Amino acid sequence: MAGTLKDSLTCCIPPELAAVASKELNETPSSRRESLTEIRRRLSSENDQQIQEDAFLLRFLRCKKFDVPRAMSVYSGYYRFREENPSLFQDLTPESVRHIWEAGIIGGLPHRDINGRAVMVAFPGRWNPEAHSLEDILRAMILQLEYLITSVETQINGIVLIADFNNFSLYQARCIRPWYFQLMSSLVQNAFPARFKGVFVLNQPWYISFVMAIVSRLLSEKMNSRIHMLGWDREQLEENFNMDNLPEEFGGFQAKYDSLVWVETMLNDTSDSETTPLSSSTSLNTTV
């Protein structure tokens, strides 16, 4: 089909992105129609009370390559995670977790990697356990994931994380609780509709190996294979990222990471959204 891919679902995808979706996700206009019909049939048979827009359901279908049973599993996990962890979503707004983004503990970059994937960042060394609760870090992560996944490009190409452990102390490592690892692993593996394509760990101290030993037991073999412990080696970063777009901390040629840019992004671009991701059809109107 020449030109921009369109169908009766008002789905509009640029040709280059449509080619990726077709090759990697088995996505075509006919597969979208058939899969949406089937997932709605299954939801109806399960007496699901949520009224979902096509655009929202497509997130789940894309993350599982239009395999409806697997997409349904993530859909169920998405709501189950919220039901089982209500404190994470209580009064959850960008303003309630802006202190996490301002500190630069987690955030995001304005540029994608060379494969078109959205780039999240983490600087665990900036974490003050007395000022920033693990729960708020997880809440902030949930909000920025909800923000990023509104982009069709991100739904198709996925998300990567660069984590810089410079200045991460043994004390900080000891302050991380097992429940945090459990919830984070549950979120990214079967409770959120995104393609998590890679984690690049930089400048990790020796004791991170003990932390990763705990984390690895909670992750699937596929997820573990996507964690790259780079240390001080930037060669793998250069293979996946345009270094002109990376901040100085990652060996890139941009200025140092400015957390306030991400704060402004999250506060402005999510200002008209629902206050909590429990509102499943949230639309943040983003092009990240």
C-alpha positions as CSV (number, residue, x, y, z in Angstrom):
1,M,0.0,0.0,0.0
2,A,1.6,3.2,-1.1
3,G,1.8,6.4,0.9
4,T,0.6,6.8,4.5
5,L,-1.1,3.7,6.0
6,K,-4.8,4.5,6.8
7,D,-7.8,2.4,7.6
8,S,-11.3,2.8,9.0
9,L,-10.0,2.9,12.5
10,T,-8.5,6.3,11.7
11,C,-5.1,4.9,12.4
12,C,-2.5,6.9,10.5
13,I,1.1,5.7,10.5
14,P,4.0,7.1,8.4
15,P,5.2,4.7,5.7
16,E,8.6,4.0,7.4
17,L,7.0,3.3,10.7
18,A,4.3,1.2,9.1
19,A,7.0,-1.0,7.6
20,V,8.6,-1.6,11.0
21,A,5.1,-2.4,12.5
22,S,4.4,-4.9,9.7
23,K,7.8,-6.6,9.9
24,E,8.3,-6.7,13.7
25,L,4.7,-6.6,15.1
26,N,2.7,-8.3,12.3
27,E,0.6,-5.1,12.1
28,T,-1.5,-4.4,9.0
29,P,-4.9,-2.7,8.6
30,S,-6.5,-6.2,8.5
31,S,-4.7,-7.5,11.5
32,R,-5.6,-4.4,13.5
33,R,-9.3,-4.8,12.6
34,E,-9.4,-8.5,13.3
35,S,-7.4,-8.3,16.6
36,L,-9.4,-5.4,17.9
37,T,-12.6,-7.3,17.2
38,E,-11.3,-10.4,18.9
39,I,-9.9,-8.6,22.0
40,R,-13.3,-6.7,22.4
41,R,-15.1,-10.1,22.1
42,R,-12.9,-11.5,24.8
43,L,-13.4,-8.5,27.1
44,S,-17.1,-8.7,26.6
45,S,-17.2,-12.4,27.5
46,E,-15.3,-11.6,30.7
47,N,-17.8,-8.8,31.5
48,D,-15.1,-6.2,31.5
49,Q,-16.7,-2.9,32.5
50,Q,-14.1,-0.6,31.0
51,I,-15.1,1.3,27.8
52,Q,-11.9,1.3,25.9
53,E,-10.9,3.3,22.8
54,D,-9.2,1.5,19.9
55,A,-6.1,3.5,20.4
56,F,-5.8,2.3,24.0
57,L,-6.3,-1.4,23.1
58,L,-3.7,-1.1,20.4
59,R,-1.1,-0.5,23.0
60,F,-1.6,-4.0,24.3
61,L,-1.8,-5.6,20.9
62,R,1.4,-3.9,19.7
63,C,3.4,-4.9,22.8
64,K,2.6,-8.5,22.1
65,K,2.8,-8.4,18.3
66,F,-0.9,-8.8,17.8
67,D,-1.1,-12.1,19.7
68,V,-4.5,-11.5,21.3
69,P,-4.2,-14.0,24.2
70,R,-0.8,-12.5,25.2
71,A,-2.2,-9.0,24.8
72,M,-5.1,-10.0,27.1
73,S,-2.7,-11.2,29.7
74,V,-0.9,-7.8,29.8
75,Y,-4.3,-6.0,29.8
76,S,-5.4,-8.1,32.8
77,G,-2.0,-7.5,34.5
78,Y,-2.3,-3.8,33.9
79,Y,-5.5,-3.5,36.0
80,R,-4.5,-6.2,38.5
81,F,-1.3,-4.3,39.3
82,R,-3.4,-1.2,40.0
83,E,-5.9,-3.1,42.1
84,E,-3.2,-4.8,44.2
85,N,-1.1,-1.6,44.7
86,P,-3.7,1.2,45.3
87,S,-1.2,3.3,47.2
88,L,0.9,3.8,44.1
89,F,-2.1,5.5,42.3
90,Q,-3.6,7.4,45.2
91,D,-3.6,11.1,44.3
92,L,-1.0,10.4,41.6
93,T,-0.3,13.5,39.6
94,P,2.9,14.9,38.0
95,E,3.0,17.6,40.7
96,S,3.0,14.9,43.5
97,V,6.2,13.4,42.2
98,R,7.9,16.3,40.6
99,H,10.6,16.2,43.3
100,I,11.7,12.8,41.9
101,W,12.2,14.3,38.5
102,E,13.7,17.5,39.8
103,A,16.4,15.5,41.6
104,G,17.2,13.8,38.4
105,I,16.7,10.3,39.8
106,I,14.7,9.2,36.8
107,G,13.7,11.1,33.6
108,G,13.9,11.0,29.9
109,L,15.7,12.4,26.9
110,P,14.2,14.5,24.1
111,H,15.9,12.4,21.4
112,R,15.3,8.8,20.4
113,D,18.0,6.2,19.9
114,I,19.0,5.1,16.4
115,N,16.2,2.6,16.3
116,G,13.5,5.1,17.1
117,R,13.1,4.0,20.7
118,A,12.1,6.4,23.4
119,V,15.0,6.9,25.9
120,M,14.5,7.0,29.7
121,V,17.3,7.8,32.1
122,A,18.2,7.0,35.7
123,F,20.8,8.4,38.0
124,P,20.6,6.3,41.1
125,G,23.5,8.1,42.7
126,R,21.3,11.2,43.0
127,W,18.8,9.4,45.2
128,N,18.5,10.6,48.8
129,P,16.8,7.7,50.7
130,E,15.7,10.2,53.4
131,A,14.1,12.6,50.9
132,H,12.8,10.4,48.1
133,S,10.8,7.4,49.0
134,L,11.0,4.2,46.8
135,E,7.3,4.4,46.4
136,D,7.5,7.9,44.9
137,I,10.2,6.8,42.5
138,L,8.0,4.0,41.3
139,R,5.0,6.4,41.1
140,A,7.1,8.8,39.0
141,M,8.2,5.9,36.7
142,I,4.6,4.9,36.2
143,L,3.6,8.4,35.2
144,Q,6.4,8.8,32.7
145,L,5.7,5.4,31.2
146,E,2.1,6.4,30.7
147,Y,3.3,9.6,29.1
148,L,5.7,7.9,26.7
149,I,3.4,5.1,25.6
150,T,0.8,7.5,24.2
151,S,3.1,7.9,21.2
152,V,2.4,5.4,18.4
153,E,6.1,5.5,17.5
154,T,7.0,4.4,21.0
155,Q,4.4,1.7,21.0
156,I,6.0,0.3,17.8
157,N,9.7,0.9,18.4
158,G,9.8,0.5,22.2
159,I,11.6,2.0,25.2
160,V,15.2,1.8,26.4
161,L,16.8,2.9,29.7
162,I,20.2,4.2,30.4
163,A,21.1,4.0,34.1
164,D,24.2,5.8,35.3
165,F,25.4,4.4,38.7
166,N,28.1,7.1,39.2
167,N,28.3,8.0,42.9
168,F,25.9,5.3,43.9
169,S,26.9,4.3,47.4
170,L,26.8,1.0,49.3
171,Y,24.5,2.8,51.8
172,Q,22.1,3.6,49.0
173,A,22.2,0.0,47.8
174,R,21.3,-1.2,51.3
175,C,18.3,1.1,51.3
176,I,16.6,-0.6,48.4
177,R,13.9,-2.9,49.6
178,P,12.9,-6.3,48.0
179,W,9.4,-5.1,47.4
180,Y,10.7,-2.4,45.1
181,F,12.4,-5.0,42.9
182,Q,9.3,-7.2,42.9
183,L,6.9,-4.4,41.9
184,M,9.2,-2.9,39.2
185,S,9.8,-6.3,37.6
186,S,6.1,-7.0,37.7
187,L,5.3,-3.7,36.1
188,V,7.7,-4.0,33.2
189,Q,7.1,-7.7,32.5
190,N,3.3,-8.2,32.4
191,A,1.6,-5.1,33.8
192,F,2.4,-2.4,31.3
193,P,1.8,-2.3,27.5
194,A,5.2,-1.4,26.2
195,R,8.1,-3.0,24.5
196,F,11.1,-2.7,26.8
197,K,14.0,-3.2,24.5
198,G,17.1,-2.6,26.6
199,V,18.7,-1.4,29.8
200,F,22.2,0.0,29.5
201,V,24.0,0.2,32.9
202,L,27.0,2.6,33.2
203,N,29.6,3.2,35.9
204,Q,28.3,0.5,38.2
205,P,30.3,-0.2,41.4
206,W,31.2,-3.8,42.3
207,Y,28.3,-4.2,44.7
208,I,25.8,-3.7,42.0
209,S,26.5,-7.3,41.0
210,F,24.7,-8.3,44.2
211,V,21.7,-6.1,43.4
212,M,21.5,-7.5,39.8
213,A,21.7,-11.0,41.2
214,I,18.4,-10.3,43.0
215,V,16.9,-8.6,40.0
216,S,17.8,-11.3,37.6
217,R,15.9,-13.9,39.5
218,L,12.7,-11.9,39.0
219,L,13.1,-11.4,35.3
220,S,12.5,-13.6,32.4
221,E,15.5,-14.9,30.3
222,K,14.5,-12.5,27.5
223,M,14.4,-9.5,29.8
224,N,17.8,-10.5,31.4
225,S,19.3,-10.7,27.9
226,R,18.4,-7.1,27.4
227,I,20.4,-5.8,30.4
228,H,23.8,-4.6,29.3
229,M,26.4,-4.0,32.1
230,L,28.7,-1.6,30.3
231,G,30.8,-0.2,33.2
232,W,33.0,2.5,31.7
233,D,32.9,1.1,28.2
234,R,30.9,3.3,25.8
235,E,31.2,1.2,22.7
236,Q,27.8,-0.4,23.0
237,L,26.2,3.0,23.6
238,E,27.8,4.2,20.4
239,E,26.2,1.3,18.5
240,N,22.7,2.1,19.8
241,F,22.7,5.9,20.2
242,N,23.7,9.0,18.3
243,M,26.3,10.3,20.8
244,D,25.5,13.9,19.6
245,N,22.2,13.5,21.3
246,L,23.4,12.1,24.6
247,P,24.3,14.2,27.7
248,E,27.8,14.5,28.9
249,E,27.3,12.0,31.7
250,F,26.9,9.2,29.1
251,G,29.9,10.3,27.1
252,G,27.8,12.2,24.7
253,F,28.3,15.7,23.2
254,Q,25.3,17.4,24.8
255,A,25.5,19.4,28.0
256,K,24.9,17.6,31.3
257,Y,21.4,16.2,31.8
258,D,19.0,19.0,32.8
259,S,16.3,17.4,35.0
260,L,14.2,20.6,34.8
261,V,13.6,20.1,31.1
262,W,12.0,16.7,31.9
263,V,10.0,18.3,34.7
264,E,8.6,20.9,32.4
265,T,7.8,18.2,29.8
266,M,5.9,16.1,32.4
267,L,4.1,19.0,34.0
268,N,3.0,20.7,30.7
269,D,2.3,17.7,28.5
270,T,0.3,15.9,31.1
271,S,-1.5,18.9,32.6
272,D,-4.8,18.1,30.8
273,S,-4.7,14.3,31.5
274,E,-6.6,12.4,34.2
275,T,-4.9,12.5,37.6
276,T,-4.2,8.8,37.6
277,P,-3.3,6.1,35.0
278,L,-6.2,4.1,36.5
279,S,-8.2,6.1,33.9
280,S,-7.3,3.7,31.2
281,S,-8.1,5.8,28.1
282,T,-5.9,8.7,29.2
283,S,-4.7,10.7,26.2
284,L,-1.7,12.9,26.7
285,N,-1.4,14.1,23.2
286,T,2.4,13.6,22.9
287,T,4.7,13.2,20.0
288,V,7.7,12.1,22.0
